[in-house]
């Protein structure tokens, strides 16, 4: 990845992470078992898989969709793009992804996972995002529900549309839930961060790296 692209990707992610870092923890190496317990707690307590209606007082929700065209066949794009291990490098702060379970039933692959980001502050700060990813293997789409430090809940649906034998449009439908005072900032910076990651994945897929 070029230095210029890395700078473009880092800016929105760092802006959002700086706000959240006051609620993060000093950088540390949690074991996989510890992360699995944290994931289960977030699943049970924050119920990040639910779309609350109405939202509790003081919380707000906003949505936006973003698209990108990748010059590669849909099957290859879907496989590479949907693997969060490949987001390491596209997201400059993502250090590792821990998968707690991975099951497939009726054509839907469900993965419970935690993404660990380390923010380069002094001292460094660790942010854990607990998520469930559901991949529809025949319809070329997947959904993600996640909870992040700062009690930010994100719902995503990513759709892969074939534009011919060698071009694919990827559309991310993003919904963010957080406190009312942070929702506009979270939406704008979250969208910018996802756009940066899209560009990074596009470059790596088209170059043949993925």
Backbone as a ProteinNet text record, in pm:
[ID]
protein_1_A
[PRIMARY]
XXXXXXXXXXXXXXXXXXXXXXXXXXXXXXXXXXXXXXXXXXXXXXXXXXXXXXXXXXXXXXXXXXXXXXXXXXXXXXXXXXXXXXXXXXXXXXXXXXXXXXXXXXXXXXXXXXXXXXXXXXXXXXXXXXXXXXXXXXXXXXXXXXXXXXXXXXXXXXXXXXXXXXXXXXXXXXXXXXXXXXXXXXXXXXXXXXXXXXXXXXXXXXXXXX
[TERTIARY]
85.1	0	89.4	55.9	137.3	127.3	232.6	231.3	117	90	-18.6	-153.1	-179.2	-305.2	-315.2	-203.6	-206	-244.1	-191.7	-227.3	-375.9	-429	-570.8	-657.8	-615.6	-692.7	-684	-568.3	-545.6	-623.3	-640.5	-697.4	-835.3	-935.7	-1067.1	-1069.4	-992.8	-989.1	-928.6	-823.6	-759.8	-851.4	-923.4	-1014.8	-1120.6	-1180.6	-1283.2	-1221.8	-1105.1	-1042.7	-999.3	-959.3	-919.3	-1035.8	-1156.3	-1274.1	-1301.2	-1285.1	-1316.2	-1205.6	-1084.3	-970.8	-980.9	-1055	-1069.3	-1144	-1219.3	-1292	-1222.3	-1108.8	-1036.1	-947	-856.3	-766.7	-624.2	-526	-387.4	-361.8	-276.8	-250.2	-206.7	-269	-236.9	-272.3	-219.5	-244.8	-343.1	-473	-572.9	-561.8	-584.7	-585.3	-713.5	-713.4	-833.4	-950.3	-922.6	-1029	-1088.5	-1004.2	-1054.5	-1141.7	-1096.9	-1173.3	-1306.5	-1307.1	-1432.7	-1531.2	-1482.2	-1570.3	-1622.1	-1535.4	-1578.4	-1685	-1662.8	-1758.9	-1894.9	-1898.9	-2025.4	-2093.4	-2014.7	-2072.1	-2137.2	-2066.3	-2121.2	-2246.8	-2246.8	-2363.6	-2483.5	-2459.2	-2568.6	-2614.7	-2518.1	-2552.3	-2593.6	-2516.1	-2545.5	-2643	-2660	-2753.1	-2733.3	-2606.9	-2574.8	-2632.3	-2687.2	-2750.3	-2892.4	-2947.5	-3084.2	-3085.2	-3189.5	-3212.7	-3326.1	-3291.3	-3389.6	-3488.9	-3615.2	-3719.6	-3827.6	-3835.8	-3751.1	-3617.1	-3525.3	-3397.1	-3414.8	-3329.4	-3335.2	-3309.7	-3356.8	-3332.3	-3182.7	-3147.3	-3007.7	-2926.8	-2988.3	-2916.4	-2983.4	-2902.3	-2951.7	-2893.5	-2956.8	-2915.8	-2916.6	-2811.3	-2807	-2743.5	-2784.8	-2741.1	-2686	-2599.8	-2549.6	-2495.9	-2507.1	-2455.9	-2339	-2238.9	-2123.1	-2093.8	-2044.5	-2017.5	-1879.8	-1825.9	-1700.1	-1702.2	-1640	-1629.6	-1488.2	-1479.3	-1350.2	-1336.5	-1224.2	-1200.8	-1151.5	-1246.4	-1218.9	-1353	-1356.1	-1482.2	-1546	-1678.8	-1752.3	-1710.1	-1690.7	-1655.2	-1526.1	-1426.1	-1298.2	-1310.6	-1385.4	-1403.2	-1475	-1582.2	-1659.5	-1572.6	-1495.9	-1411.8	-1306.3	-1242.6	-1134.4	-1188.5	-1292.9	-1346.9	-1413.4	-1477.8	-1554.1	-1467.7	-1340.9	-1249.3	-1183.3	-1222.3	-1172	-1022.2	-963.5	-818	-753.4	-820.5	-766.9	-780.5	-858.4	-871	-749.4	-668.2	-542.1	-452.1	-410	-334	-419.7	-545.8	-638.1	-680.6	-701.4	-725	-591.5	-528.8	-391.9	-377.2	-487.7	-479.1	-517.9	-574.3	-620.7	-501.1	-485.3	-369.1	-401	-519.5	-554.2	-704.2	-751.2	-891.8	-897.4	-976.9	-991.7	-1131.9	-1139.7	-1268.5	-1302.9	-1417.2	-1459.2	-1540	-1615.6	-1689	-1713.4	-1727.3	-1745.3	-1829.8	-1958.4	-2050.5	-2126.6	-2171	-2249.8	-2376.3	-2491.5	-2619.5	-2710.4	-2770.2	-2863.2	-2801.9	-2675	-2609.3	-2565.3	-2578.7	-2536	-2421.8	-2309.4	-2192.7	-2191.3	-2189.7	-2194.5	-2063.5	-2002.1	-1874.9	-1888.7	-1856.4	-1847.3	-1700.4	-1669.5	-1529.3	-1506.9	-1380.1	-1338.1	-1223.2	-1236.2	-1129.6	-1056.2	-923.4	-841.9	-764.7	-791.9	-718.9	-630	-510.3	-419	-393.1	-434	-424	-289	-210.8	-73.4	-67.6	-122.3	-109.3	6.8	26.6	131	68.3	44.4	76.8	-27.3	3.9	-92.4	-220.5	-331.5	-462.7	-522.2	-580	-643.5	-794.8	-852.5	-997.7	-1042.4	-1136.1	-1189.5	-1328.8	-1351.9	-1484.1	-1533.6	-1644.7	-1703.3	-1813.6	-1812.8	-1902.7	-1953.1	-2066.8	-2113.7	-2129.3	-2068.3	-2076.6	-2155.7	-2253.8	-2335.7	-2323.2	-2262	-2236.8	-2337.3	-2409.3	-2497.1	-2413.5	-2378.8	-2281.4	-2336.4	-2468.1	-2527	-2574.8	-2605.5	-2656.7	-2548.6	-2425.3	-2313.2	-2342.3	-2368.2	-2385.1	-2353.5	-2325.1	-2309.8	-2354.2	-2388.7	-2430	-2336.6	-2317.9	-2235	-2305.3	-2314.9	-2357.9	-2239.4	-2212.2	-2095.2	-2115.1	-2038.3	-2033	-1887.9	-1863.8	-1728.6	-1719.5	-1596.9	-1570.6	-1637.7	-1699.4	-1775.8	-1922.9	-1960.5	-2099.1	-2153.1	-2069.7	-2112.8	-2154.8	-2277.6	-2330	-2336.5	-2288.7	-2289.1	-2358.3	-2448.8	-2514.2	-2472.2	-2432	-2386.8	-2451.1	-2482.4	-2515.1	-2433.6	-2350.1	-2259.9	-2304.7	-2329.8	-2384.7	-2283.8	-2267	-2170.9	-2247.9	-2239.6	-2315.3	-2219.6	-2242.2	-2158.7	-2191.7	-2088.5	-2105	-2049.2	-2035.3	-1976.2	-1875.5	-1794.1	-1702.3	-1585.8	-1555.2	-1434.9	-1453.9	-1578.5	-1602.9	-1712.5	-1694.8	-1789.8	-1815.4	-1943.3	-1977.4	-2004.7	-1934.6	-1954.6	-2024.8	-2140.8	-2216.4	-2227.6	-2181.4	-2192.3	-2305.1	-2405.1	-2514.9	-2485	-2452.7	-2399.8	-2500	-2518.5	-2602.8	-2525.8	-2516.5	-2445.2	-2544	-2523.1	-2601.2	-2503.6	-2526.5	-2443.5	-2518.2	-2450.8	-2516.9	-2551.4	-2655.6	-2704.8	-2598.6	-2513	-2412.4	-2297.5	-2282.4	-2172.4	-2218.1	-2349.1	-2395.5	-2347.3	-2350.6	-2307.9	-2159.3	-2078.7	-1935	-1908.1	-1977.4	-1956.8	-1993.8	-2105.7	-2146.2	-2042.7	-2004.4	-1912.7	-1777.1	-1721.6	-1589.6	-1595.9	-1706.2	-1721.9	-1731.6	-1807.2	-1819.6	-1684.4	-1611.8	-1480.3	-1385.1	-1391.9	-1306	-1339.4	-1468.8	-1508.3	-1469.5	-1479.8	-1438	-1288.2	-1211.5	-1067.8	-1033.8	-1102.8	-1079.2	-1120.8	-1232.7	-1273.3	-1161.6	-1103.7	-997.3	-876.8	-844.2	-732.6	-757.3	-878.6	-911.8	-915.9	-970.5	-974.3	-832.8	-740.9	-603.6	-539.7	-562.3	-497.9	-558.6	-691.5	-757.5	-716	-719.4	-686.3	-540.3	-451.8	-309.7	-277.5	-375.3	-351.6	-296.5	-276.7	-226.2	-327	-457.4	-563.4	-636
-117.8	0	123.8	226	345.2	426.3	507.6	592.7	692	746.8	844.6	781.2	659.7	592.4	562	522.1	491.9	615	733.2	856.5	886	863.7	889.1	798.3	673.9	578.7	612.9	660.5	679.2	795.9	903.4	1026.1	1006.7	953.6	939.2	835.5	728.1	626.8	683.2	762.5	819.5	920.1	1001.3	1099.6	1032.6	926.3	855.1	784.2	725.8	650.1	739.5	863.2	954.2	982.6	994.3	1017.1	896.4	777.7	655.5	614.4	663.9	612.8	640.1	745.5	773.3	660.1	579.2	467.3	334.7	341.5	220.6	178.2	87.9	35.9	43.5	55	51.3	-74.2	-61	-173.1	-295.5	-407.1	-530.1	-647	-760.8	-879.3	-969.5	-946.8	-1035.6	-1173.1	-1275.8	-1409.7	-1430	-1529.6	-1559.8	-1594.5	-1663.3	-1700.4	-1576	-1478.7	-1354.1	-1278.8	-1272.7	-1203.6	-1273.3	-1405.6	-1479.5	-1446.3	-1432.4	-1395.8	-1252.8	-1161.9	-1024.6	-1021.5	-1101	-1107.5	-1151.6	-1257	-1308.5	-1206.6	-1134.7	-1032.1	-921.4	-875.1	-770	-818.7	-942.6	-1002	-1005.3	-1046.2	-1059.5	-924.3	-837.4	-713.3	-602	-580.4	-471.1	-511.9	-645.8	-696.4	-623.7	-621.8	-544	-604.1	-723.9	-786.4	-735.1	-661.2	-611.6	-470.1	-438.9	-302.1	-246.9	-172.2	-125.6	-28.8	-43.4	46.8	59	171.4	290.5	275.6	365.6	369.1	423.1	381.4	438.4	589.2	659.9	803.4	832.7	935.3	977.1	909.5	814.3	747.4	779.3	772.9	807.3	710.4	705.2	614	690	669.1	727.5	627.6	638.1	541.8	612.9	542.4	589.2	469.2	473.8	368	421.4	336.8	372.4	257.1	288.4	185.5	205.6	96.4	101.1	-9.4	15.6	-85.4	-141.2	-272.6	-341.8	-421.5	-406.3	-473.2	-615.8	-700.6	-843	-914.7	-1045.5	-1120.3	-1123.5	-1133.2	-1125.8	-1235.2	-1357.2	-1467.4	-1435.5	-1383.8	-1352	-1233	-1132.1	-1013.2	-1050	-1128.1	-1166.2	-1243.2	-1336.6	-1419.3	-1335	-1244.9	-1164.8	-1056.9	-989.4	-874	-914.9	-1029.6	-1072.4	-1136	-1160.5	-1219.9	-1107.1	-1091	-979.1	-987.4	-1105	-1113.9	-1026.6	-1012	-930.9	-781.2	-744	-602.8	-554	-648.1	-610.3	-554.6	-432.6	-365.1	-262.8	-298.4	-199.8	-101.6	-153.2	-69.1	-58.6	60	70.3	42.1	39.8	14.6	-128.3	-201.8	-337.3	-430.8	-492	-576.9	-725.2	-765	-905.8	-923.5	-1038.4	-1076.5	-1214.3	-1227.1	-1354.5	-1408.1	-1525.1	-1588.6	-1684.6	-1662.6	-1745	-1866.2	-1852.4	-1965.8	-1939.5	-2048.3	-2038.8	-2159.2	-2133.8	-2241.5	-2206.9	-2308.6	-2288.8	-2372.6	-2308	-2377.2	-2314	-2399.2	-2354.2	-2245.8	-2262.4	-2169.8	-2039.6	-2024.5	-1902.5	-1938.1	-1874.3	-1895.3	-1787.3	-1825.2	-1731.2	-1736.3	-1618.4	-1608.5	-1508.4	-1552.2	-1463.7	-1428	-1299.4	-1259.5	-1128.7	-1103.3	-977.9	-920.7	-793	-722	-633.8	-644.1	-569.8	-461.3	-334.6	-221.2	-162.8	-122.7	-55.8	84.4	185.2	324	378.8	436	478.1	608.9	605.4	718	689	775.1	751.8	755.9	641.4	507.6	459.2	353.6	299.1	253.1	260	223.3	112.7	12.6	-99	-79.4	-97	-93.2	-227.3	-291.3	-419.2	-399	-452.5	-451.1	-594.7	-621.9	-755.8	-760.9	-864.4	-866	-1006.1	-1008.6	-1131	-1101.6	-1186.3	-1174.5	-1292.7	-1263.4	-1368	-1356.2	-1457.2	-1456.1	-1544.7	-1486.8	-1565.5	-1609	-1736.2	-1786.2	-1797.7	-1796.9	-1808.5	-1674.7	-1580.1	-1449.9	-1343	-1378.9	-1285.7	-1158	-1176.5	-1062.7	-1109.9	-1015.1	-1051.6	-935.7	-970	-872.7	-881.2	-767.4	-761.4	-675.4	-726.1	-647.1	-641.7	-522.6	-512.5	-410.7	-429.5	-336	-296.6	-163.7	-113.2	-36	-19.2	64.1	199.9	250.4	373.9	347.2	216.7	173.5	220.9	203.4	228.7	96	90.8	-28.6	2.1	-90.5	-73.4	-192.4	-163.6	-267	-244.5	-351.6	-340.7	-449.1	-414.2	-513.1	-480.1	-573.7	-552.5	-643.1	-582.1	-652	-647.2	-759.6	-771.7	-795.1	-698.9	-704.6	-724.4	-828.4	-854.4	-755.1	-689.4	-596.7	-656.2	-786.4	-856	-956.5	-1006.9	-1115	-1066.1	-937.5	-892.4	-762.2	-727	-606.8	-636.4	-583.5	-607	-476.2	-445.7	-330.6	-380.6	-322.1	-354.6	-236.3	-261.3	-156.5	-189.9	-98.6	-115.4	-26.3	-87.4	-15.8	-10.3	108.8	125.5	197.6	146.1	211.8	216.6	336.2	356.1	397.1	343.4	381.8	423	541.4	586.2	696.4	766.7	874.9	988.9	1061.8	1166.7	1271.9	1302.4	1406.3	1360.3	1228.7	1176.4	1120.5	1115.2	1041.5	1103.4	1237	1299.2	1275	1290.1	1265.7	1118.8	1029.9	886.3	847.4	901	870.7	921.5	1047.6	1104.7	1035.9	1014.8	953.2	803.6	739.4	597.3	572.4	656.5	643.1	666.7	771.2	797.3	679.6	621.6	507.4	389.2	361	250	277.3	402.1	435.4	412.7	448	424.5	276.8	197.3	52.6	-6.4	43.4	-0.4	23.9	142.5	174.7	82.8	55	-34.2	-175	-227.2	-361.4	-364.6	-260.1	-252.9	-262.7	-183.8	-184.6	-322.7	-387.2	-515.9	-627.4	-620.9	-722.8	-706.9	-583.1	-559.6	-587.6	-570.4	-597.3	-745.3	-826.2	-969.4	-1011.1	-913.8	-946.4	-1033.2	-1006.6	-1085.7	-1165.1
0	0	0	-79.7	-88.4	39.9	65.6	185.1	179.7	60.2	46.2	81	30.9	60.6	208.8	269.7	412.4	492.3	452.3	521.9	506.2	385.8	362.5	447.2	463.3	542.9	691.4	735.3	878	935.8	859.1	914.8	977.1	903.7	966.3	1076.9	1060.9	1165.2	1292.7	1279.1	1396.6	1463.9	1384.1	1442.3	1527.7	1474.6	1550.6	1670.5	1651.1	1758.8	1873.9	1844.5	1950.9	2044.6	1989.4	2072.3	2160.5	2103.7	2177	2273.4	2250.1	2325.8	2475.3	2513.9	2657.4	2726.2	2648.6	2706.7	2678	2608.4	2576.2	2691.5	2661	2763.7	2711.6	2802.6	2756.9	2673.8	2572.7	2482.9	2562.8	2535.3	2605.2	2513.4	2543.5	2462.8	2535.3	2514.7	2573.2	2509.9	2589.5	2532.5	2452.8	2365.5	2288.6	2379.7	2489.8	2583.1	2649.3	2685.8	2743.6	2643.9	2519.5	2416.2	2391.1	2397.6	2379.3	2490.3	2612.6	2724.2	2706.4	2662.1	2636.4	2526.3	2421.2	2310.6	2364.1	2445.1	2496.1	2586.1	2665.6	2752.5	2669	2565.1	2478.9	2408	2364.2	2297.8	2391.9	2517	2613.2	2668.3	2700.7	2770.6	2674.3	2569.3	2476.2	2366.7	2348.1	2247	2114	2069.5	1950.3	1822.7	1832.2	1716.9	1696.1	1791.6	1780.7	1722.8	1646.8	1600.7	1686.6	1789.9	1887.5	1824.1	1857.5	1808.2	1914.6	1984.7	1965.4	2036.5	2001.6	2069.9	2211.7	2303	2438.7	2435	2535.5	2545.6	2542	2467.2	2460.9	2352.9	2280.3	2171.6	2038.7	1932.3	1799.1	1697.2	1580.7	1473.8	1341.2	1260	1125.7	1029.7	901.1	800.1	677.3	605.6	475.8	398.8	266.2	180.2	97.5	77.8	-4.1	-99.2	-218.6	-318.5	-379.7	-432	-505.3	-610.2	-724.8	-830.7	-829.3	-821.8	-818.9	-947.5	-1013.9	-1142.4	-1120.2	-1082.5	-1059.9	-1056	-1084.8	-1083.3	-944.3	-941.6	-815.3	-717.9	-765.8	-675.2	-600.8	-673.1	-609.1	-515.3	-557.8	-474.4	-344.9	-356.2	-237.5	-139	-189.5	-102.2	-31.4	-105.5	-47.4	45.5	2.6	74.9	206.2	206	323.9	431.6	401.4	498.7	577.6	704.4	782.8	808.9	795.1	804.5	697.1	583.1	474.2	501.8	602.4	637.4	715.5	764.8	827.8	717.4	733.3	627.8	556.9	526.7	470.1	578.5	700.1	817.7	890.5	891.9	942.6	1091.4	1168	1311.6	1349.3	1255.7	1285.6	1296.1	1414.2	1437	1423.2	1468.6	1452.2	1465.4	1415.2	1422.2	1486.5	1592.4	1662.7	1634.9	1573.4	1544.2	1657.7	1721.1	1834.3	1789.7	1680.7	1624.7	1477.4	1401.5	1256.4	1214.2	1184.1	1150.3	1023.5	952.3	830.3	838.4	810.4	812.8	708.1	623.1	519.4	431.6	397.4	306.1	368.1	500.6	569.1	664.8	643.4	729.4	836.3	963.4	1074.7	1151.4	1167.4	1237.9	1352.7	1472.5	1587.7	1606.4	1611.3	1609	1683.2	1712.2	1772.6	1691	1653.8	1583.5	1684	1685.6	1781.4	1707.8	1745	1689.7	1798.6	1761.9	1854.2	1800.6	1878.8	1838	1883.7	1791	1824	1901.9	2024	2115.9	2210.9	2308.5	2407.7	2546.7	2612.2	2562.7	2461.8	2384.4	2288.2	2357.8	2284.2	2337.9	2252.5	2317.4	2248	2244	2126.4	2108.8	2052.7	2120.5	2075.2	2016.5	1897.9	1836.2	1829	1896.4	1898.5	1793.1	1709.5	1593.7	1563.1	1493.1	1429.3	1280.4	1199.3	1053.9	999.5	913.5	852	700.8	640	496.4	425	327.5	241	121.6	117.1	20.6	-120.6	-136.4	-270.5	-325.2	-235.7	-280.8	-284.7	-250.6	-254.9	-174.7	-46.8	42.6	183.8	269.7	410.5	498.7	623.3	723.5	842.7	906.8	1027.1	1130.5	1251.7	1366.5	1461.3	1518	1604	1714.5	1821.1	1932.5	1953.1	1965.5	1984.9	2115.1	2163.2	2278.6	2260.3	2365.9	2354.9	2333	2333.9	2313.7	2179.2	2075.8	1938.5	1877.2	1829.5	1762.2	1612.7	1532.7	1387.6	1322.1	1230.1	1149.6	1004.1	938	799.7	713.9	590.9	489.6	366.1	323.4	211.3	96.9	-18	-133.7	-247.9	-317	-426.9	-556.2	-648.1	-773.4	-890.8	-967.8	-1084.5	-1195	-1249.6	-1361.8	-1490.2	-1492.8	-1606.6	-1554.8	-1642.5	-1602.9	-1517.8	-1522.5	-1452.8	-1374.6	-1342.3	-1262.4	-1160.3	-1039.2	-930	-856.1	-833.3	-749.1	-608	-512.5	-371.2	-305.4	-246.4	-178.6	-30.6	52.3	197.1	248	307.9	371.7	521	570.4	705.2	794.6	914.1	1014	1144.9	1203	1329	1437.7	1557.9	1675.5	1785.6	1843.1	1954.4	2028.1	2116.6	2188.9	2092.9	2126	2036.1	2006.1	2103.8	2082	1993.6	1974	1892.9	1757.9	1731.6	1614	1483.6	1469.8	1344.1	1319	1424.1	1410.4	1379.5	1449.2	1426.8	1284.6	1233.8	1096.7	997.3	1007.5	907.7	910.7	1030.1	1038.9	1010	1050.8	1019.9	870.9	801.3	655.5	588.6	631.6	574.1	597.1	716.7	746.5	656.2	636.6	549.8	405.2	361.1	224.4	207.1	309	301.5	295.3	375.1	373.8	239.4	182.4	48.6	-52.4	-48.1	-143.3	-124	2.6	28.6	-21.6	-0.3	-49.3	-201.3	-262.3	-409.6	-466.9	-410.2	-460.1	-445.3	-332.8	-307.3	-391.1	-413.6	-497.4	-642	-692.6	-832.3	-863.9	-763.9	-786	-783.7	-736.7	-726.4	-591.8	-501.4	-367.9	-292	-313.7	-251.1	-359
[MASK]
++++++++++++++++++++++++++++++++++++++++++++++++++++++++++++++++++++++++++++++++++++++++++++++++++++++++++++++++++++++++++++++++++++++++++++++++++++++++++++++++++++++++++++++++++++++++++++++++++++++++++++++++++

